[in-house]
Amino acid sequence: MLELALPNAHALAVMFMIVIALVLFARDNIPMETTSLVVLVVLAIGFQLFPYESAGQVIAPSDFFAGFGNRALIAVSALMIVGQGLISTGALEPVGHLLTRLWRRSPALSLLLTILMTAFLSAFINNTPIVVLMLPILIGVAVKTGASPSGSLMSMGFASIVGGMATTIGTSTNLLVVNVAADMGMTRFSMFDFAGPVLIAGIVAVLYLWLLAPRMLPKRLPPMNRGVSRVYTAQISLNANSPVVGQTLAEAIARAGEKIKVETIQRGKGVFINPLPDVKLRASDRITTSHTQQNLREYARLLGGTLFADDHAVDASHPLSTDGTQISEVAITPASRLNGVPIGKAGLLSRFGLRLLAFNRFEGMEERESPGLDETRLRTGDVLLVQSTLENLAELKQSPDFLILDGSINLPRARKAPIALAVITGVVALAALKVMPIEISALFGCLVLILTGCLNWKDAMNALSTQVILIIVSSLALGMALLKTGGADYLANLFVYITFGAPPAVVLMSLMMMMGVLTNVVSNNAAAVIGTPIAIGIAQRLGLPLEPFVLAVLFGANLSFATPMAYQTNVLIMNAGGYKFGDFVRVGVPLTIITWLILSGVLIWAYGL
């Protein structure tokens, strides 16, 4: 039996920090970027106050910020921008139109083609823009055919995760594992080195997602109903005998029940007064406000005024009008600048022209109307029922902040789409042929997109995710601290100690499943970076090849099927399709087990374990 020596104080502190970080990463009410920043600051301050030096290993506090210059992070960021170039130029437009035509003719065959296309594209492009591209197409088909979108959205989303496993650039997780392993002395994986096992598992996964998954899911309706009343903007003209004439605006609002929101006060032609609480109201003042027809009429009664719209008193001849506005559902995307912003400070109306009617979040929260939501912080996947003009909604379809879920398909058209396609092809080819590393070819691709006008700097910056960047940097910092303090060695010894006497195949399968469970409750990037040095330590202690154990971590960290919070596209799909938490468990757990068994079996056979 192996002896297990206790780790040093610094290693214990780092392992404790990792546990705390993983718990915080799993908390929905704490933004992941906040947790990441806490990790970086605590590590830097901790090693500043308690320096570490042992057996030639020295950790300077500034070392924890080296992740900002890590080549994996550079590659991930550059690939995000290159992927945005494909979406912005409409380079994937033919895919959308092809799927739209096929869905009308053969839904079953179209679902298969959608799954295959999504998986293929996700092997080379970040999953998120692919899912954002496919969602309106599938919802549009469901709207036109009267079918529920739940039978196709989850299959499409899971296909993007499966496809992302196949190459070193498919996901940020892959890039991190490959680079961390290479930094530890292992031979670097090439672009398609582990595509074979994924292809074998992918064939079975595609058949499962095509034939079984849609039948395992109940028909779900999108989260919002259409019963929420429209909002109208009108003016309440105060009569001479109005009870609020001579009172302050604050007193008038209190009389109306505190619910009325005054936008402006018009005092005479072309004269507008800021709606400050201490403004004294006069006869003939016109108070501009917005609400439902019923509430507007009630406000006019309580204030003793007459309801006006377009300079006409509201009556049968001049009813309230919404002036061509439309009610629509919009989802907050993973790349949205509104993530973590309270609704009251998001400027939905002033910045984006969206009047919020209702709000829905997947975590069991029922649909809620907009009053009282000001302090609620927006998160990826939140669905908002909004009212806006048709023109404004059409423009917002090009925005990275929102995904319009109105069932229409409005893919961008651009003459520069061939350039964007050539750029992504060149980026992949240069890396695959080992002409240059992926971080250099991807940066070169970004430069070409900017110089050719396929992307402007605003679009390029919007493509970057602060959350992804900070998670990667903090994960690299934790991994480095774990490795240099000897914590990784201790955890590797502990794993070997627990599995002592078990065949290598069982050890590998256990490692992959452990990563699969971890990635469904915490950040997959954090799990991958922490797991990679442990996997290498396990292989070294068992005297076995490093590659299969590193791939076990890579594949396990991508098994993000069992919960909606396991991957950012899962949350987006859950709200857009109206899924419940149990739907992910019902479909995702069998897919996780199937994929785990096949990938483990292929690795065991290929490396003779």
C-alpha positions as MATLAB code, in Angstrom:
seq = 'MLELALPNAHALAVMFMIVIALVLFARDNIPMETTSLVVLVVLAIGFQLFPYESAGQVIAPSDFFAGFGNRALIAVSALMIVGQGLISTGALEPVGHLLTRLWRRSPALSLLLTILMTAFLSAFINNTPIVVLMLPILIGVAVKTGASPSGSLMSMGFASIVGGMATTIGTSTNLLVVNVAADMGMTRFSMFDFAGPVLIAGIVAVLYLWLLAPRMLPKRLPPMNRGVSRVYTAQISLNANSPVVGQTLAEAIARAGEKIKVETIQRGKGVFINPLPDVKLRASDRITTSHTQQNLREYARLLGGTLFADDHAVDASHPLSTDGTQISEVAITPASRLNGVPIGKAGLLSRFGLRLLAFNRFEGMEERESPGLDETRLRTGDVLLVQSTLENLAELKQSPDFLILDGSINLPRARKAPIALAVITGVVALAALKVMPIEISALFGCLVLILTGCLNWKDAMNALSTQVILIIVSSLALGMALLKTGGADYLANLFVYITFGAPPAVVLMSLMMMMGVLTNVVSNNAAAVIGTPIAIGIAQRLGLPLEPFVLAVLFGANLSFATPMAYQTNVLIMNAGGYKFGDFVRVGVPLTIITWLILSGVLIWAYGL';
ca = [
       0.000    0.000    0.000;
       1.248    3.491   -0.886;
       2.084    5.971    1.854;
       0.390    9.347    1.664;
       2.421   12.246    3.053;
       0.592   15.390    4.117;
       1.099   18.479    1.939;
       2.720   21.683    3.162;
       0.748   24.622    4.542;
       0.804   26.573    1.271;
      -0.505   23.584   -0.703;
      -3.279   23.092    1.851;
      -4.210   26.758    1.593;
      -4.313   26.574   -2.214;
      -6.481   23.430   -2.132;
      -8.828   25.137    0.320;
      -8.947   28.155   -2.012;
      -9.802   25.865   -4.932;
     -12.710   24.337   -3.010;
     -14.018   27.804   -2.109;
     -13.603   28.976   -5.719;
     -15.451   25.960   -7.122;
     -18.305   26.521   -4.667;
     -18.520   30.192   -5.651;
     -18.374   29.311   -9.358;
     -21.436   27.122   -8.803;
     -23.423   29.975   -7.200;
     -25.774   31.608   -9.675;
     -26.174   34.740   -7.556;
     -22.447   35.557   -7.733;
     -21.078   36.547  -11.164;
     -18.269   34.237  -12.271;
     -16.076   37.197  -13.138;
     -16.431   38.453   -9.546;
     -15.336   35.064   -8.192;
     -12.417   35.044  -10.644;
     -11.239   38.460   -9.502;
     -11.536   37.408   -5.845;
      -9.371   34.358   -6.581;
      -6.672   36.465   -8.246;
      -6.590   39.079   -5.495;
      -6.584   36.544   -2.630;
      -3.795   34.503   -4.230;
      -1.649   37.578   -4.900;
      -2.121   39.056   -1.415;
      -1.727   35.671    0.274;
       1.608   34.895   -1.369;
       2.754   38.493   -0.801;
       2.136   38.208    2.944;
       3.284   34.583    3.180;
       6.059   34.029    0.603;
       6.660   30.523   -0.697;
      10.014   29.003   -1.581;
      10.763   25.290   -1.537;
      13.136   23.053   -3.505;
      13.844   25.806   -5.999;
      10.159   26.629   -6.496;
       9.459   30.315   -5.896;
       6.098   31.983   -6.421;
       6.075   35.735   -6.854;
       2.648   37.411   -6.396;
       2.908   38.873   -9.905;
       3.121   35.335  -11.325;
      -0.618   34.953  -10.823;
      -1.265   37.594  -13.492;
       0.778   35.787  -16.123;
      -2.453   34.227  -17.393;
      -3.340   37.524  -19.089;
      -0.450   36.854  -21.470;
      -0.970   33.106  -21.740;
      -1.052   31.879  -25.334;
      -4.200   29.854  -24.664;
      -6.058   33.001  -23.614;
      -4.727   34.877  -26.652;
      -5.903   32.077  -28.920;
      -9.345   31.913  -27.266;
      -9.839   35.687  -27.534;
      -8.679   35.812  -31.154;
     -10.928   32.903  -32.123;
     -13.910   34.662  -30.509;
     -13.276   37.640  -32.777;
     -12.790   35.481  -35.881;
     -16.064   33.686  -35.105;
     -17.840   37.029  -34.770;
     -16.531   37.938  -38.223;
     -18.356   34.939  -39.686;
     -21.627   35.938  -38.024;
     -21.381   39.684  -38.776;
     -20.603   39.246  -42.464;
     -23.312   36.640  -42.996;
     -20.773   34.026  -44.039;
     -23.003   31.344  -42.520;
     -26.129   32.682  -44.242;
     -26.295   29.797  -46.777;
     -26.446   27.344  -43.873;
     -29.446   29.145  -42.407;
     -31.352   29.356  -45.688;
     -30.632   25.729  -46.537;
     -31.959   24.537  -43.191;
     -35.027   26.767  -43.487;
     -35.971   25.292  -46.867;
     -35.341   21.709  -45.737;
     -37.393   22.030  -42.534;
     -40.493   22.769  -44.610;
     -40.011   19.572  -46.647;
     -38.690   16.984  -44.200;
     -38.503   17.902  -40.491;
     -36.859   14.595  -39.483;
     -34.106   14.810  -42.089;
     -33.694   18.507  -41.354;
     -33.129   17.832  -37.649;
     -30.377   15.368  -38.542;
     -28.761   17.887  -40.890;
     -29.049   20.619  -38.238;
     -27.309   18.404  -35.668;
     -24.531   17.469  -38.116;
     -23.958   21.053  -39.295;
     -23.922   22.385  -35.747;
     -21.419   19.750  -34.619;
     -19.152   20.332  -37.634;
     -19.132   24.126  -37.305;
     -18.540   23.928  -33.542;
     -15.317   22.003  -34.127;
     -13.792   25.185  -35.580;
     -15.893   28.063  -34.219;
     -16.860   28.934  -30.642;
     -20.124   27.207  -29.694;
     -21.957   30.350  -28.619;
     -22.261   32.157  -31.993;
     -23.285   28.865  -33.623;
     -26.108   28.370  -31.123;
     -27.118   32.037  -31.431;
     -27.277   31.551  -35.218;
     -29.348   28.360  -35.039;
     -31.834   29.373  -32.333;
     -33.924   31.853  -34.388;
     -33.956   29.417  -37.328;
     -35.369   26.562  -35.246;
     -37.801   28.821  -33.388;
     -38.930   30.296  -36.717;
     -39.654   26.821  -38.071;
     -41.604   25.954  -34.923;
     -43.682   29.136  -35.214;
     -44.501   28.488  -38.877;
     -45.377   24.815  -38.377;
     -47.135   25.231  -35.029;
     -44.794   22.675  -33.440;
     -42.951   22.961  -30.138;
     -39.273   23.962  -30.498;
     -38.336   21.740  -27.537;
     -37.821   18.732  -29.807;
     -34.955   20.360  -31.675;
     -33.300   23.065  -29.540;
     -31.714   20.780  -26.952;
     -30.441   18.355  -29.588;
     -28.861   21.246  -31.478;
     -27.250   22.674  -28.326;
     -25.786   19.353  -27.218;
     -24.498   18.733  -30.760;
     -22.462   21.944  -30.502;
     -20.789   20.635  -27.318;
     -20.017   17.253  -28.897;
     -18.562   18.909  -31.996;
     -16.471   21.256  -29.872;
     -14.575   18.304  -28.382;
     -13.094   17.243  -31.718;
     -10.265   19.765  -32.221;
      -7.834   21.749  -30.132;
      -9.710   24.960  -31.038;
     -13.262   23.630  -30.610;
     -13.626   25.093  -27.119;
     -11.591   27.205  -24.738;
     -11.442   24.132  -22.483;
      -9.562   22.169  -25.151;
      -7.063   24.953  -25.698;
      -6.398   25.280  -21.977;
      -5.821   21.560  -21.426;
      -3.523   21.319  -24.455;
      -1.462   24.334  -23.399;
      -1.229   23.454  -19.709;
      -0.088   19.920  -20.615;
       2.474   21.303  -23.080;
       3.799   23.738  -20.455;
       4.356   20.733  -18.173;
       6.557   19.061  -20.773;
       4.110   16.840  -22.647;
       4.232   16.757  -26.456;
       1.706   19.272  -27.761;
      -1.428   17.876  -29.365;
      -2.000   18.845  -33.002;
      -5.306   20.169  -34.339;
      -6.934   16.799  -35.087;
      -4.960   14.440  -32.803;
      -8.008   13.448  -30.758;
     -10.674   13.872  -33.451;
     -10.832   10.084  -33.946;
     -12.259    9.161  -30.517;
     -14.691   12.080  -30.714;
     -15.833   11.007  -34.181;
     -16.627    7.502  -32.906;
     -18.505    8.831  -29.879;
     -20.051   11.560  -32.010;
     -21.733    9.096  -34.376;
     -23.563    7.464  -31.475;
     -24.327   10.858  -29.885;
     -25.800   12.187  -33.154;
     -28.075    9.149  -33.481;
     -29.175    9.587  -29.864;
     -29.865   13.315  -30.313;
     -31.714   12.693  -33.580;
     -33.809    9.607  -32.818;
     -34.222    9.423  -29.031;
     -33.764   12.843  -27.409;
     -36.776   14.558  -29.099;
     -39.033   11.678  -28.000;
     -37.785   11.836  -24.412;
     -38.818   15.462  -23.999;
     -42.371   16.670  -23.335;
     -43.668   19.448  -25.531;
     -42.600   22.688  -23.955;
     -43.866   26.138  -24.782;
     -41.569   29.185  -24.846;
     -41.417   30.822  -21.403;
     -43.499   33.896  -22.166;
     -47.153   33.969  -23.046;
     -48.780   36.658  -25.119;
     -51.292   37.649  -22.473;
     -49.295   40.560  -21.076;
     -51.007   43.829  -21.902;
     -49.449   46.322  -24.268;
     -48.102   49.565  -22.897;
     -49.348   52.875  -24.272;
     -47.872   56.343  -23.899;
     -50.365   59.140  -23.242;
     -50.752   62.505  -21.526;
     -53.023   63.345  -18.617;
     -54.163   66.952  -18.921;
     -55.011   68.405  -15.512;
     -58.376   70.159  -15.329;
     -58.872   73.388  -13.373;
     -60.776   71.533  -10.675;
     -58.247   68.704  -10.427;
     -57.499   67.813   -6.795;
     -53.730   67.783   -7.478;
     -53.498   71.303   -8.912;
     -51.331   73.310   -6.524;
     -49.813   70.143   -5.074;
     -46.314   68.833   -5.705;
     -45.642   66.050   -8.180;
     -44.666   63.762   -5.277;
     -48.096   64.282   -3.710;
     -49.808   63.575   -7.039;
     -47.839   60.347   -7.480;
     -48.794   59.269   -3.957;
     -52.454   59.917   -4.801;
     -52.120   57.644   -7.861;
     -50.784   54.816   -5.699;
     -47.024   55.304   -6.277;
     -47.193   53.206   -9.463;
     -47.343   56.015  -12.015;
     -43.989   56.887  -13.616;
     -43.955   60.447  -14.895;
     -41.752   60.889  -17.968;
     -42.245   64.631  -18.618;
     -44.501   67.524  -17.653;
     -45.610   69.786  -20.520;
     -46.562   73.315  -19.492;
     -47.713   75.132  -22.567;
     -46.709   74.602  -26.170;
     -43.112   73.397  -26.461;
     -42.378   73.961  -22.756;
     -41.303   70.861  -20.809;
     -40.393   70.672  -17.133;
     -38.231   68.054  -15.481;
     -40.458   65.787  -13.360;
     -38.821   66.631  -10.034;
     -40.722   65.628   -6.867;
     -41.141   69.221   -5.632;
     -42.571   70.649   -8.893;
     -45.904   72.421   -8.227;
     -48.606   71.270  -10.655;
     -50.820   73.770  -12.452;
     -54.066   73.569  -14.360;
     -53.582   72.528  -18.019;
     -50.268   70.799  -17.214;
     -49.910   67.619  -19.224;
     -48.265   64.694  -17.447;
     -46.740   62.169  -19.859;
     -46.714   58.560  -18.665;
     -46.875   55.026  -20.053;
     -48.919   52.051  -18.920;
     -51.767   49.746  -19.915;
     -55.040   51.243  -21.152;
     -56.863   50.349  -17.952;
     -54.219   51.893  -15.679;
     -53.923   55.051  -17.774;
     -57.660   55.631  -17.471;
     -57.457   54.978  -13.718;
     -54.566   57.450  -13.339;
     -56.557   60.110  -15.211;
     -59.529   59.544  -12.880;
     -57.435   59.717   -9.705;
     -55.618   62.891  -10.816;
     -58.788   64.527  -12.056;
     -57.557   64.933  -15.615;
     -58.366   64.084  -19.209;
     -56.450   61.459  -21.177;
     -54.845   62.779  -24.377;
     -53.012   60.980  -27.198;
     -51.597   62.740  -30.263;
     -53.233   66.018  -29.144;
     -56.678   64.419  -29.145;
     -58.710   63.479  -26.104;
     -58.993   59.706  -25.919;
     -62.465   58.591  -27.007;
     -64.074   56.193  -29.462;
     -62.904   58.299  -32.413;
     -59.359   58.691  -31.079;
     -58.372   55.494  -29.229;
     -54.958   54.865  -27.683;
     -52.419   53.681  -30.236;
     -49.089   51.920  -29.956;
     -47.915   53.436  -33.274;
     -46.848   50.225  -34.988;
     -45.064   48.705  -32.024;
     -44.712   44.963  -31.568;
     -44.427   42.690  -28.551;
     -41.443   40.371  -28.809;
     -39.280   38.080  -26.684;
     -35.557   38.788  -26.388;
     -32.919   36.740  -24.569;
     -29.737   38.016  -22.943;
     -26.775   36.475  -24.783;
     -23.528   35.258  -23.159;
     -21.689   38.131  -24.874;
     -24.182   40.793  -23.748;
     -22.877   43.883  -21.994;
     -25.953   43.712  -19.755;
     -24.857   40.562  -17.926;
     -24.780   41.387  -14.216;
     -26.452   44.801  -14.728;
     -29.598   45.536  -12.660;
     -32.661   45.944  -14.861;
     -33.264   49.404  -13.434;
     -29.825   50.548  -14.638;
     -29.751   48.707  -17.974;
     -31.350   51.559  -19.906;
     -33.586   49.196  -21.869;
     -35.811   52.041  -23.050;
     -33.302   54.887  -23.321;
     -30.405   52.882  -24.858;
     -32.172   50.151  -26.774;
     -35.725   51.396  -27.324;
     -37.210   48.406  -25.468;
     -40.099   48.814  -23.062;
     -40.020   45.915  -20.588;
     -43.362   44.185  -20.039;
     -42.390   40.939  -18.313;
     -39.377   38.889  -17.233;
     -38.615   35.175  -17.023;
     -35.667   33.193  -15.634;
     -35.243   29.437  -15.855;
     -34.657   28.708  -12.169;
     -38.301   28.136  -11.363;
     -39.090   31.852  -11.392;
     -42.555   32.388  -12.823;
     -43.185   35.049  -15.395;
     -43.226   38.416  -13.670;
     -44.421   41.748  -14.963;
     -41.897   44.551  -15.100;
     -42.749   46.607  -11.962;
     -40.527   45.712   -9.039;
     -37.715   44.253  -11.130;
     -35.309   47.201  -10.960;
     -32.846   45.460   -8.618;
     -32.844   42.126  -10.476;
     -29.491   41.591  -12.194;
     -29.682   40.319  -15.755;
     -27.993   37.022  -16.582;
     -27.305   34.970  -19.692;
     -30.495   33.279  -20.871;
     -32.928   35.663  -19.164;
     -35.928   36.180  -21.430;
     -37.571   39.606  -21.539;
     -40.987   40.322  -23.011;
     -40.553   43.757  -24.571;
     -42.431   46.222  -26.715;
     -40.702   48.191  -29.445;
     -41.048   49.294  -33.048;
     -40.565   46.829  -35.877;
     -37.639   48.877  -37.174;
     -35.871   48.889  -33.815;
     -36.314   45.130  -33.334;
     -34.882   44.551  -36.813;
     -31.801   46.611  -35.917;
     -31.372   44.797  -32.604;
     -31.020   41.490  -34.464;
     -27.516   42.639  -35.335;
     -26.709   43.452  -31.698;
     -24.541   41.069  -29.630;
     -26.523   42.030  -26.515;
     -29.849   40.423  -27.404;
     -31.180   37.391  -29.216;
     -34.604   38.169  -30.698;
     -36.877   35.164  -30.192;
     -39.730   36.284  -32.440;
     -39.462   33.350  -34.830;
     -38.260   35.446  -37.772;
     -35.041   34.748  -39.635;
     -33.050   37.834  -40.491;
     -29.525   36.765  -41.348;
     -27.052   39.478  -42.310;
     -25.994   39.891  -45.913;
     -22.578   41.163  -46.859;
     -20.304   41.105  -49.870;
     -17.388   40.379  -47.561;
     -18.665   36.986  -46.428;
     -16.176   35.147  -48.711;
     -13.319   37.017  -47.017;
     -14.492   35.901  -43.569;
     -14.789   32.304  -44.791;
     -11.312   32.474  -46.282;
      -9.935   33.860  -43.008;
     -11.333   31.072  -40.803;
     -10.177   28.473  -43.341;
      -6.712   29.993  -43.363;
      -6.554   30.171  -39.555;
      -7.428   26.482  -39.234;
      -5.171   25.388  -42.124;
      -2.109   27.265  -40.855;
      -2.499   25.713  -37.413;
      -3.361   22.223  -38.695;
      -0.362   22.160  -41.046;
       1.872   23.430  -38.199;
       2.933   26.466  -40.212;
       2.297   28.593  -37.129;
       0.683   28.131  -33.691;
      -3.056   28.718  -33.421;
      -2.618   31.864  -31.314;
      -0.552   33.476  -34.082;
      -2.739   32.351  -36.999;
      -5.898   33.468  -35.129;
      -4.396   36.892  -34.381;
      -3.403   37.192  -38.022;
      -6.990   36.347  -38.939;
      -8.267   39.127  -36.650;
      -5.973   41.617  -38.345;
      -7.210   40.610  -41.809;
     -10.855   40.946  -40.718;
     -10.206   44.443  -39.331;
      -8.167   45.657  -42.316;
     -10.689   44.360  -44.862;
     -13.634   45.940  -43.046;
     -15.295   42.615  -42.215;
     -15.287   43.758  -38.594;
     -14.931   47.132  -36.918;
     -13.282   47.516  -33.544;
     -16.617   47.817  -31.727;
     -17.785   44.460  -33.094;
     -14.408   42.906  -32.301;
     -14.487   44.090  -28.690;
     -18.113   43.013  -28.271;
     -17.096   39.503  -29.338;
     -14.831   39.180  -26.291;
     -16.267   37.845  -23.054;
     -14.973   39.364  -19.833;
     -16.317   36.348  -17.972;
     -14.389   33.844  -20.101;
     -11.183   35.881  -19.915;
     -11.247   36.254  -16.124;
     -12.204   32.607  -15.550;
      -9.288   31.466  -17.698;
      -6.792   33.758  -15.944;
      -7.965   32.792  -12.449;
      -8.014   29.097  -13.364;
      -4.456   29.304  -14.673;
      -3.427   31.065  -11.457;
      -4.990   28.321   -9.321;
      -3.412   25.610  -11.455;
       0.023   27.209  -11.230;
      -0.236   27.608   -7.452;
      -1.404   24.007   -7.073;
       1.492   22.744   -9.184;
       4.307   24.791   -7.645;
       3.281   24.251   -4.016;
       3.087   20.491   -4.506;
      -0.691   20.365   -4.181;
      -1.064   18.714   -7.591;
       1.363   15.975   -6.565;
      -0.561   15.396   -3.352;
      -3.934   15.150   -5.155;
      -2.424   12.795   -7.749;
      -1.043   10.620   -4.928;
      -4.428   10.738   -3.199;
      -6.209    9.598   -6.368;
      -3.729    6.739   -6.850;
      -4.059    5.885   -3.141;
      -7.855    5.661   -3.386;
      -7.734    3.575   -6.572;
      -4.784    1.458   -5.439;
      -4.887   -1.979   -7.017;
      -7.474   -0.985   -9.639;
      -6.623   -1.638  -13.303;
      -5.364    1.417  -15.254;
      -8.557    1.337  -17.313;
     -10.654    1.821  -14.180;
      -8.401    4.674  -13.014;
      -8.786    6.445  -16.373;
     -12.558    5.961  -16.445;
     -12.836    7.228  -12.868;
     -10.800   10.326  -13.707;
     -12.961   11.156  -16.730;
     -16.201   10.660  -14.805;
     -14.918   12.780  -11.912;
     -14.235   15.607  -14.377;
     -17.641   15.062  -15.990;
     -19.422   15.449  -12.667;
     -17.330   18.489  -11.740;
     -17.917   20.296  -15.040;
     -21.695   20.070  -14.606;
     -21.656   22.063  -11.382;
     -18.680   24.431  -11.782;
     -16.793   26.182  -14.572;
     -15.497   23.668  -17.119;
     -12.391   25.804  -17.690;
     -11.542   25.771  -13.988;
     -12.106   22.030  -13.800;
      -9.882   21.421  -16.826;
      -6.954   23.591  -15.697;
      -6.945   22.126  -12.191;
      -7.451   18.574  -13.454;
      -4.663   18.550  -16.058;
      -1.625   18.606  -13.700;
      -3.379   16.033  -11.482;
      -3.889   13.752  -14.497;
      -0.222   14.028  -15.469;
       0.781   13.241  -11.887;
      -1.438   10.139  -11.860;
       0.033    8.864  -15.136;
       3.589    9.417  -13.907;
       2.968    7.540  -10.666;
       1.443    4.626  -12.528;
       4.242    4.635  -15.133;
       1.721    5.021  -17.958;
       1.537    7.306  -21.042;
       0.459   10.849  -20.235;
      -1.766   11.354  -23.288;
      -4.780    9.174  -22.381;
      -5.038   10.690  -18.891;
      -4.796   14.253  -20.211;
      -7.466   13.411  -22.813;
      -9.612   11.963  -20.031;
      -9.551   15.400  -18.396;
     -10.225   17.149  -21.718;
     -13.160   14.920  -22.636;
     -14.555   14.842  -19.091;
     -14.508   18.641  -18.829;
     -16.596   18.786  -22.016;
     -19.364   16.450  -20.800;
     -21.549   19.460  -19.999;
     -24.916   17.857  -20.694;
     -26.569   17.054  -17.368;
     -27.426   20.518  -16.017;
     -28.402   23.858  -17.569;
     -25.634   25.720  -15.739;
     -22.912   23.373  -17.040;
     -22.375   25.447  -20.182;
     -23.446   28.957  -21.126;
     -25.324   27.821  -24.250;
     -27.362   25.405  -22.119;
     -28.868   28.330  -20.198;
     -29.665   30.155  -23.436;
     -31.385   27.091  -24.890;
     -33.276   26.379  -21.670;
     -35.011   29.739  -21.580;
     -35.565   29.976  -25.328;
     -37.167   26.526  -25.445;
     -39.050   26.715  -22.167;
     -37.249   23.659  -20.778;
     -37.253   22.623  -17.125;
     -34.203   21.578  -15.109;
     -35.400   17.980  -15.218;
     -35.390   17.991  -19.029;
     -31.614   18.420  -19.020;
     -31.236   15.610  -16.506;
     -33.559   13.351  -18.523;
     -31.675   13.805  -21.796;
     -28.224   14.885  -20.604;
     -27.399   12.149  -18.088;
     -27.834    9.262  -20.593;
     -25.827   11.221  -23.170;
     -23.078   11.812  -20.591;
     -22.906    8.113  -19.719;
     -22.943    7.011  -23.382;
     -20.216    9.479  -24.370;
     -18.119    8.641  -21.275;
     -18.242    4.900  -21.958;
     -17.345    5.231  -25.641;
     -14.534    7.774  -25.158;
     -13.092    5.774  -22.253;
     -13.261    2.557  -24.266;
     -11.515    4.107  -27.272;
      -8.717    5.553  -25.106;
      -8.242    2.251  -23.258;
      -8.057    0.352  -26.563;
      -5.858    2.902  -28.359;
      -3.255    3.110  -25.575;
      -3.424   -0.528  -24.476;
      -4.402    0.195  -20.880;
];
